[in-house]
Amino acid sequence: MAHVELSLSGAFVPQARTPSEAEFVPSLDRWTATVAAAPEPCLIIDTSTAIVAVSVSCGELLGMGKPPEVIGKPLGAMLRLIDFTANASELEESDADKIPPLLALRSERLARGLLRVVPGPGETPLTVDAIATPLFDNERVAGSMTFFSAVRY
């Protein structure tokens, strides 16, 4: 028969301390260096939808260009979104506002969805799975971080 031994001890009470300097760094600033160096396609936008950080692989996948060329520009201006119809028409603004990076900002929740983008002029449209999470600074949303994955079929 198995032997089980239990032990009871007093509750752990953390000691009061002064917060470290890292705890005062806003959420977006904490993630920008990580995203910029990430091998995965990912980006961060702020509440004005400006691109704050982007990985090299994200710029290549979505046809946005190199990070220095896109930092500070609005996400909507850098993506060529199209619909899922056979005509592959440009996505209407009301639908473009529902893409995961923007939806995570507004809903303050995780957002996931498929996007169809044209990486560059004359290139074949690409379907991309996007998962976005809001980034908080204290209690307020300061931006969103999104990871992308090409859907191959």
N, C-alpha and C positions, 0 to 999 in steps of 0.2 A: 504494500500500500504506500502511496506517495506521502511524503511528509511536508506539511506546510506550516511555516512559522510566521506569525504576525507580530508586529511591534507597534506600539503607539508612542508618539512623541508630541511635544508641545507644538503649537502652531508657529510657523515661520513668519516673522514680522520683519519686513525690510527696514533697514535703517534710513533715516532721512539723509539726503545728500544733495549737493549742488549739481544741477544738470550739467553734463559735459557740453563742450562747445558744439559737437556734432549734432546734439539735439536741437540746436537753434538754427540749423541749416534748413531753409525751406525745402519742401518735398521735391519740387522740380529740380532744384540744384543737386540734390542727393542722387538723382537718377540720370542726369544728363551725361556724365562721363561714362557711366556704365552702358547706356544706350549707344553712345557714340562709338564705343569700342566693341560692341556686341557682334558676334558672327551672325546672329539671327537677324532677319529683316524686322526692324522695329523703329518706332519713332515716338516722340513726345510733342504734344501741342499744348499751348497755354489756353486760358479762357477766351482769348481773342481769336483762337484757332491758328495762331502763328506757330510755325515749326520751331521748337526749341532745341531739339536734338534728333538726329537720324543716323542710323547705322549705314555703312557703305552698302551692305547687301540690300537694304531697303530701297535706297536710291536707285540701285541697279534693277531690282525686281519691278518697281513701280514706274521706272523711267523718269524719275525726278531729277537725276543728276547727282553730282558729288555733294556731300554735306555742306561745304562752304557756300555752294551756290543756292541752297534752299533754306538755310537757317534764317529765321525772321520773316519768311514769306508765308502767306496764308495757305493752309493745306488745300483748300478748294482750287487755288490757282495753280497748284503743282500737280494735281491728279487729273487725268483725263478719264472721267467716269462715263461709262456707257451702260445702257440697259441690257436686259437679258433677251431681248427680242431678236429675231433673225436680221432685222435692219441694223441692229447695233447703234441705235440713236444715242445722242448725248443725253445723259441723265438729267432730268428736270431738277431745278433747284430744290423743290419741295421734297423730292426723293433723296437728293444728295445730302440734305440735312439730317438724314436718318442713318448715315453710315456709322459704324461702331465708334470711331474716335470722337465724333461729335455727339453721338447719343450718350456715351459715357459721361461727357461733360454735363449735359442737360439733366440726365436721369440720376446722376451720382451713384450709378450702379455699373456692374459689369455689363458689357454689351458684346454681342457676337453676331456676325453676319457675313454673307458673301458679297464681294464687290467684283465688278467687271471693269477692267481698266485697259487702256491702250497705252503700252509702255512708251511708244515712240511713233512718229509719223510713218505710216505704211506697215507697221508691225501688227502681228496677229494679236487680237484681244486675248487677255489673260483673266481667268477667274481666280480670285484670291479670297482665302478665308481670313477674316480679321477678328481678333479678340482684343477688346480694349477695357482698361480699368481706369476709374478716376483716380487722380492723385490729389491728396488733401494737404493743405497747409493749415494746421490746427483743425478747426471744424469745417473749413470751407474748401470747396473744390478749387484747385489751382491749375489743373490741366488734366490730360489723360495720356496714358501710355498704351500703345497698340503694337501687337505682334502680328505679322502677316505670314501666310504660308500659301504658296501657289497650289492650286488644285489641278492635278494632272489626271486626265482621263483619256 
